Structures are given as C-alpha cells and as structure tokens.
Amino acid sequence: MAKRIWFTEGFSSQREIILAIKDFSKKYNVSIEIFASHREYRKEILSVADYAFIEPSNEQERLPFLINTIEKYCIDVLYIAKNASWYEKYRSKIELTGVKLITGASDIQLLHISENKMDFALFMQKQKLSVVPSILINNINELKKHFANPPFENLCIKPVEGIYGMGFWRFDNKISPSRIFSHPEDRKVKPEVYLQLCEASNNFKPMVLMPYLGAPECSVDIIADKGDILSAVAREKHGSKQILKNSGSAFELACQCAEIMQADGLVNVQTRNNELGLSTLLEINMRPSGGVGNTLLSGINLPGLMVMFHLNVMTQAEIKAYCLANFKSTEVISLPSATKYPEKLTNLI
C-alpha cells in the first residue's frame, strides 16, 4: 500500500515541494500518494497533488475536519506550513489518530520565539550566537528619540511579527521625500516621512529597530528532525544570482540556530554579514522558504528527503550519505516562468 502524506494550506512554494517529492519518489521507486488542501481554490497548488480538497474556512470546524480526513484516508504524515501554533495546541488530539504531525517545530515555546523577531534576537544572544542587534520600539516617541541619537549606522525597521518582509523599511536622510512613492521597491524612506505617515495612521504597532547589514544575504533551507540536522543547502544571494553551498560560516550558523530552536521539518534560516564581515542571524522561519525550489539545482532534493525520512523510507545515515554523494555547488538565477492555470480541479475528493 502506498504511503500517504497530506499537505494542508501552505504558501506558493508548496507547488514546487509537491512536484519535487513526486520526482524523487518516482526516481527511487517509492509509492507515495500526496494529498493537498487549501481554504481557497489555489488550483496551481492543488492540481499537482494526487488528491485535493478544500479546507473549512471556519476555524471551529478545522479539528473535526482534520481528524475525520486523517482517519478516512489513512494519512501517514500531516505536514503543515501555516497556523503552526494552532496545530501545536491540538497536537495530542491530532496524533491520537496515529498520524505523524510535522509543524516545523517540536517545542511550542520555541515556536512562539521564532514568530517574534525581538524575542528571537534576545534568545539567540543568550545562546551566544551572532544575531543582528535589535531594539524594541513600542511607540512613535521612542522612535523619534532613536532618530535623534541613532544607536546604529544605516538604520532599518520591521514589524515584530510578519512574513514576506512586509513592513520592512530602510531609513535614509539623503533621499527625496517622494522616493517612497516613486521607488517603493527600494524599501527606503526619509525618517521624517516615515514618522509623519505613522502619526497620520494613528495605529503604531511594535517594531524592531536594527542596523541594515551588508551583503551577502544567505538563505539556508534545512530539513531537521527535532533539532537534528539531516540536510541543508545555503543560497548565498548576489543580486539576482544565488550560489548554492553546503559549507561556510552562514551555513554553519544557520544549522546551529535550527538545532537550538528544535526545528522539525523543512525550515529556513536567514543571515547577513555584519560590519566586520561576519555571518549574523536575521531570523528563522519554521516553514519552507519561497525559494526552496532553487535548492534542487544543487543535486539535493530537500522536500523528497524530508518525506522519505518521515515515512521511514530513509534513515538519517542514508540521507547524509546521499547528500555527500550528490551535492554540487552551483550558481543559479531565478527566471520568470508561467504554467497553464487549470480550468478545474479533476482530483477533488
């Protein structure tokens, strides 16, 4: 009988993850059936699974829906990327069905720390890992004081909680006040303009003030088992190009971080270099990154390895031997691409 894994509502990279798992299982002749679900009709994601269904939009219906679906279709592994805290809250009830639940974390307190950028920075400091220095800003007056006496060079700011870099801005006194409108993609704003907009909105939420660190940025995609690192690929970013690596200071720092945070599943750690050129932690995301599909070009299929491990098809030792034999450092670039959007889902159940 085929092994069955269910991916609940995820991000856009879930499509690449499912396709990577299918390719890996076919190559190694392992029978796997992939289920995928979403609260919306994300056809580009759902269409690549073997079976798909729509999740209830009402959170109160989620738990009985999960339990009934797991039992009805004999799901072996339940993998989630969104609402991890909710799933951790009900982990014991979900696992009573016999399913293996993967949320990206194995400790709910560490999961909460990962979701709060200020808490994460303070926790990493306690662990003696290099992390970007951070100052919590609770209100506009605090921000004004720091603008008057900058604690760092090249200030930047971002929300305490959030994804996709939403709310991230760099401060620059030399640019035009209108640049925020003419070149929003630069993420640069004059400090007084930022303050004026904050005061006008009258809805200031806690932010983190920090120095803007230099290049290169490194995004490290990692598969882990309760803090044990099974495999990882670093994507060192140089403009539009990325160098895929499995060594170096950023790689090692990211793996240390994932180990301390007891990561469990496919996660991502981001670093940048500080003023001394040393790798420094920015954040950990207890979920797959948007660029995880790029790592396939290194010869390492992280999604495929993750599933093989959690379905008890490959051991830690076998995964490490596979990575040693197949990894190849290479330079890649992301290019625009398109796929035909399905008119309807033929795999809905």
C-alpha positions as CSV (number, residue, x, y, z in Angstrom):
1,M,0.0,0.0,0.0
2,A,1.3,3.5,-0.9
3,K,2.4,5.8,1.9
4,R,0.2,8.9,2.2
5,I,1.2,12.4,3.2
6,W,-1.1,15.4,3.5
7,F,0.0,19.0,3.0
8,T,-2.5,21.4,4.5
9,E,-2.8,25.1,3.4
10,G,0.7,26.4,2.6
11,F,2.5,29.1,0.6
12,S,3.2,29.3,-3.1
13,S,6.3,27.2,-2.8
14,Q,4.1,24.2,-1.9
15,R,3.6,23.5,-5.6
16,E,7.4,23.1,-6.1
17,I,7.6,21.0,-3.0
18,I,4.9,18.6,-4.1
19,L,6.5,18.3,-7.6
20,A,9.9,17.7,-6.0
21,I,8.6,14.9,-3.9
22,K,6.8,13.2,-6.8
23,D,10.1,13.4,-8.8
24,F,12.1,11.9,-6.0
25,S,9.7,9.1,-5.2
26,K,9.5,8.1,-8.9
27,K,13.3,8.1,-9.3
28,Y,13.7,5.9,-6.3
29,N,10.6,3.7,-7.0
30,V,8.7,4.6,-3.8
31,S,5.0,4.6,-3.8
32,I,3.7,7.8,-2.3
33,E,0.2,9.4,-2.6
34,I,0.1,13.1,-1.9
35,F,-2.9,14.9,-0.6
36,A,-3.2,18.7,-0.6
37,S,-5.7,21.1,0.8
38,H,-6.3,24.9,1.0
39,R,-9.1,27.2,2.2
40,E,-9.1,28.8,-1.3
41,Y,-9.2,27.3,-4.7
42,R,-5.4,27.5,-5.2
43,K,-5.6,25.4,-8.4
44,E,-1.9,25.8,-9.2
45,I,-1.0,24.1,-5.9
46,L,-3.9,21.6,-5.5
47,S,-3.7,20.4,-9.1
48,V,-0.3,18.8,-8.7
49,A,-1.3,16.6,-5.8
50,D,-2.8,13.2,-6.3
51,Y,-5.9,14.2,-4.3
52,A,-7.1,17.6,-3.3
53,F,-9.8,19.1,-1.1
54,I,-10.9,22.4,0.2
55,E,-10.5,23.1,3.9
56,P,-13.3,24.7,6.0
57,S,-12.9,28.5,6.4
58,N,-14.3,28.4,9.9
59,E,-11.5,27.6,12.4
60,Q,-14.1,25.9,14.7
61,E,-14.6,23.2,12.1
62,R,-10.8,22.6,11.5
63,L,-10.1,19.9,14.2
64,P,-13.1,17.6,13.4
65,F,-12.3,18.0,9.6
66,L,-8.7,17.0,10.2
67,I,-9.5,14.0,12.3
68,N,-12.2,12.7,10.0
69,T,-10.0,13.2,6.9
70,I,-6.9,11.5,8.5
71,E,-9.0,8.5,9.6
72,K,-11.0,8.2,6.4
73,Y,-7.9,8.3,4.1
74,C,-5.4,6.6,6.4
75,I,-2.9,9.5,6.3
76,D,0.6,8.6,7.5
77,V,2.1,12.1,7.8
78,L,0.4,15.5,8.2
79,Y,2.6,18.4,7.1
80,I,1.6,22.0,7.8
81,A,3.1,25.4,6.9
82,K,0.5,27.9,8.2
83,N,-1.1,28.2,11.6
84,A,1.6,26.2,13.3
85,S,0.7,27.4,16.8
86,W,-2.9,26.2,16.4
87,Y,-1.7,22.8,15.3
88,E,0.7,22.5,18.2
89,K,-2.2,23.4,20.5
90,Y,-4.1,20.3,19.3
91,R,-1.1,18.1,18.6
92,S,-2.0,15.4,21.1
93,K,-5.6,15.1,19.8
94,I,-4.4,15.0,16.2
95,E,-1.7,12.4,16.9
96,L,-4.3,10.1,18.6
97,T,-5.3,9.2,15.0
98,G,-1.9,7.6,14.5
99,V,-0.7,10.3,12.1
100,K,2.8,11.9,12.3
101,L,2.3,15.7,12.6
102,I,5.1,18.0,11.2
103,T,4.7,21.7,12.0
104,G,8.3,22.8,11.6
105,A,8.8,22.9,15.4
106,S,9.0,20.4,18.2
107,D,8.7,22.8,21.1
108,I,5.7,25.3,21.2
109,Q,7.7,27.8,23.3
110,L,10.5,27.9,20.8
111,L,7.9,28.2,18.0
112,H,6.5,31.3,19.6
113,I,10.0,32.7,19.9
114,S,10.6,32.1,16.2
115,E,7.4,34.1,15.4
116,N,8.6,37.2,17.4
117,K,11.6,38.8,15.9
118,M,12.5,40.6,19.1
119,D,12.2,37.5,21.2
120,F,14.3,35.6,18.7
121,A,17.1,38.1,18.8
122,L,17.2,38.1,22.6
123,F,17.1,34.3,22.7
124,M,20.0,33.9,20.2
125,Q,22.0,36.4,22.3
126,K,21.5,34.2,25.3
127,Q,22.7,31.2,23.2
128,K,25.9,33.1,22.3
129,L,25.1,33.1,18.6
130,S,25.8,36.1,16.4
131,V,22.5,37.9,15.8
132,V,21.6,41.3,14.5
133,P,21.4,43.8,17.4
134,S,17.7,44.8,17.9
135,I,15.8,47.4,19.8
136,L,12.1,47.1,20.5
137,I,10.1,50.2,19.5
138,N,6.7,50.4,21.3
139,N,5.6,53.9,20.2
140,I,6.4,56.8,17.9
141,N,8.1,58.8,20.7
142,E,10.6,56.0,21.2
143,L,11.4,56.0,17.5
144,K,11.9,59.8,17.5
145,K,14.4,59.5,20.3
146,H,16.4,57.0,18.4
147,F,16.3,59.1,15.2
148,A,17.7,62.0,17.2
149,N,20.5,59.8,18.6
150,P,21.0,56.8,16.2
151,P,22.1,53.7,18.0
152,F,23.5,52.2,14.8
153,E,24.6,53.3,11.3
154,N,22.2,52.6,8.4
155,L,19.0,52.1,10.4
156,C,16.2,49.9,9.3
157,I,12.9,48.8,10.9
158,K,10.5,45.9,10.6
159,P,7.4,44.6,12.5
160,V,7.9,42.3,15.5
161,E,5.8,39.8,13.7
162,G,5.2,39.2,10.0
163,I,6.3,37.4,6.8
164,Y,7.5,38.3,3.3
165,G,9.4,41.3,4.5
166,M,6.1,43.2,4.9
167,G,6.7,46.5,6.8
168,F,10.4,46.5,6.3
169,W,12.0,49.9,5.6
170,R,15.5,51.4,5.4
171,F,16.0,55.0,6.6
172,D,17.9,57.4,4.5
173,N,18.2,61.1,5.2
174,K,19.7,61.9,1.8
175,I,16.9,60.7,-0.5
176,S,13.9,62.7,-1.7
177,P,10.7,62.6,0.4
178,S,8.8,61.3,-2.6
179,R,11.0,58.3,-3.2
180,I,8.8,56.1,-1.1
181,F,6.2,56.6,-3.8
182,S,8.4,56.6,-6.9
183,H,10.6,53.7,-5.9
184,P,8.8,51.7,-3.2
185,E,10.7,48.5,-4.3
186,D,13.9,50.1,-2.8
187,R,12.3,50.0,0.7
188,K,14.0,53.3,1.5
189,V,12.2,56.2,3.2
190,K,13.2,59.5,4.8
191,P,12.9,59.3,8.6
192,E,10.6,62.3,8.9
193,V,8.3,61.0,6.2
194,Y,8.0,57.6,8.0
195,L,7.2,59.5,11.2
196,Q,4.5,61.6,9.5
197,L,2.9,58.6,8.0
198,C,2.9,56.7,11.3
199,E,1.4,59.7,13.1
200,A,-1.3,60.1,10.4
201,S,-2.3,56.4,10.7
202,N,-2.6,56.6,14.5
203,N,-2.1,52.8,14.6
204,F,1.5,52.2,15.6
205,K,2.3,48.5,16.3
206,P,5.5,47.2,18.0
207,M,8.5,47.3,15.6
208,V,12.2,46.3,15.8
209,L,14.9,48.9,15.0
210,M,18.2,47.5,13.9
211,P,21.2,48.2,11.7
212,Y,20.9,47.4,8.0
213,L,23.5,44.7,7.4
214,G,25.7,44.2,4.4
215,A,25.8,41.6,1.7
216,P,25.7,38.8,1.0
217,E,22.4,37.7,2.4
218,C,22.3,33.9,2.9
219,S,19.1,31.9,3.0
220,V,19.6,28.3,4.3
221,D,17.0,25.7,3.7
222,I,17.2,22.9,6.3
223,I,15.5,19.6,7.0
224,A,15.6,18.6,10.6
225,D,14.3,16.0,13.0
226,K,13.6,17.6,16.4
227,G,16.7,19.7,16.2
228,D,18.9,17.0,14.4
229,I,20.1,18.4,11.1
230,L,19.5,15.9,8.3
231,S,20.5,18.1,5.3
232,A,20.8,21.7,4.4
233,V,21.6,23.9,1.4
234,A,22.6,27.5,1.6
235,R,21.6,30.0,-1.1
236,E,24.1,32.9,-1.0
237,K,22.5,35.8,-2.7
238,H,24.4,38.2,-5.0
239,G,21.8,40.4,-6.7
240,S,19.6,38.2,-8.9
241,K,22.1,35.3,-8.7
242,Q,22.5,32.7,-6.0
243,I,25.4,30.4,-5.1
244,L,24.3,27.0,-3.7
245,K,26.6,25.9,-0.9
246,N,26.8,23.2,1.8
247,S,29.5,24.8,3.9
248,G,30.8,28.2,5.2
249,S,30.1,30.4,8.2
250,A,26.5,31.3,7.3
251,F,25.7,27.6,6.6
252,E,27.1,26.5,10.0
253,L,25.4,29.4,11.9
254,A,22.1,28.6,10.4
255,C,22.4,24.9,11.3
256,Q,23.3,25.8,14.9
257,C,20.3,28.0,15.0
258,A,17.9,25.3,13.7
259,E,19.4,22.8,16.2
260,I,18.8,25.2,19.2
261,M,15.3,26.0,18.0
262,Q,14.5,22.3,17.8
263,A,13.3,22.6,14.2
264,D,11.3,19.7,12.9
265,G,10.6,19.5,9.2
266,L,11.6,21.8,6.3
267,V,12.6,25.2,7.7
268,N,14.6,28.3,6.7
269,V,17.2,30.5,8.4
270,Q,18.4,33.8,7.0
271,T,21.7,35.6,7.7
272,R,23.6,38.6,6.6
273,N,27.1,39.9,7.2
274,N,27.8,42.5,9.9
275,E,30.2,45.4,9.7
276,L,33.1,43.0,10.3
277,G,32.1,40.7,7.5
278,L,30.9,38.0,9.9
279,S,27.7,36.0,9.4
280,T,24.9,37.2,11.6
281,L,21.4,35.8,12.2
282,L,18.4,37.7,10.9
283,E,15.5,35.2,11.6
284,I,14.3,31.6,11.4
285,N,11.1,30.6,9.7
286,M,9.7,27.3,10.9
287,R,8.3,26.6,7.4
288,P,9.6,26.2,3.9
289,S,11.0,29.3,2.1
290,G,9.7,30.7,-1.1
291,G,13.0,29.9,-2.8
292,V,13.4,26.3,-1.6
293,G,12.8,25.0,-5.2
294,N,16.1,26.6,-6.2
295,T,18.0,24.2,-4.0
296,L,17.1,21.3,-6.3
297,L,19.7,22.5,-8.7
298,S,22.4,21.6,-6.1
299,G,21.5,17.9,-6.7
300,I,19.9,17.7,-3.3
301,N,16.1,17.2,-3.2
302,L,15.3,18.5,0.3
303,P,11.5,18.0,0.1
304,G,12.0,14.5,-1.2
305,L,14.5,13.6,1.5
306,M,12.2,15.1,4.2
307,V,9.3,12.9,3.1
308,M,11.4,9.8,2.8
309,F,12.6,10.3,6.3
310,H,9.2,10.9,7.9
311,L,7.7,8.0,6.0
312,N,10.5,5.8,7.4
313,V,11.8,5.0,3.9
314,M,15.3,6.5,4.5
315,T,17.4,6.8,7.7
316,Q,19.5,9.8,8.9
317,A,22.6,7.9,7.8
318,E,21.2,7.2,4.4
319,I,20.2,10.8,3.9
320,K,23.6,12.1,4.9
321,A,25.3,9.6,2.6
322,Y,23.0,10.6,-0.3
323,C,23.8,14.3,0.3
324,L,27.6,13.7,0.4
325,A,27.4,11.8,-2.9
326,N,25.0,14.1,-4.8
327,F,25.7,17.7,-3.7
328,K,27.2,20.0,-6.2
329,S,27.9,23.7,-5.6
330,T,26.5,25.8,-8.4
331,E,25.4,29.3,-9.4
332,V,21.7,29.8,-10.3
333,I,19.3,32.5,-11.3
334,S,15.6,32.7,-11.0
335,L,13.8,33.5,-14.3
336,P,10.2,34.4,-14.9
337,S,8.0,31.4,-15.9
338,A,4.4,30.6,-16.4
339,T,2.2,27.5,-16.3
340,K,-1.2,26.9,-17.7
341,Y,-3.8,27.6,-15.0
342,P,-6.2,24.6,-14.6
343,E,-9.8,25.3,-15.6
344,K,-11.0,22.9,-13.0
345,L,-9.6,20.5,-10.4
346,T,-10.1,16.9,-11.5
347,N,-8.6,15.5,-8.3
348,L,-11.0,16.9,-5.8
349,I,-12.3,14.5,-3.2
